[in-house]
Amino acid sequence: MPVKYTPSRLPVALSSPMRSLIISILLLGCASTAVAQDLFASQPPEGRWVAVKPKRAAAPLFEPDDKLRLFGVSLLVGLPDGIAPALSFHPWTNWVHIDVGPSALMSLGFRGGVTFDPLDWVVAPTLTVSAGYNGWADAPFVSGSGVRFTTTYLNVQAGIEVGRRSRFRLFLRGGYSHLWIDTDYYPSYSGRQATSSTTVRIGLLPSLNLGLTGYL
């Protein structure tokens, strides 16, 4: 008859000094591991290290942005300026805009302006002073042929502008213009020819401009 062998469980009793020794070894091993981890974490690997500046994230479109952008472009349409693309400048601060460029109404010309924009609001009031000149053009609604004229004007306009002044503005400006109109028409009276051409000066003529400005 086969005999089944069952190993006996021999109780192992550890003395108090032995248990204390084992616990001390375990605690010492855990402490050594922690010290080693801290040591390697505090000492970077050998090699050349270069400080890298974090990239500045682009500001959202309508968030405040005080960066000075010197150059830009603008486009406006209105009277008496006509259609006027231009180069724009921030000379030393964002609250002054200068624009210079060609213009076209009934003829080619040029214009320039200065806009004061002291408030960096999404919707902000502005003040613009501009001047321009339109070259010779045929006079409309004048009887006879060969009558030509030029215009010189000075605008003073208050505006409402939407956007951020350091990046872009959509604007609506209204105010008054002072016009000087020179013609090549020499009137005659009683058979006598005038020796000077006709000049017309118009003050406080309403003016209106609509456009946009953007900076690079």
Summary of the structure (lengths in Angstrom):
residues: 216
radius of gyration: 41.3
end to end distance: 101.8
largest distance: 160.6
contacts: 537
relative contact order: 0.15
helix: 12%
strand: 49%
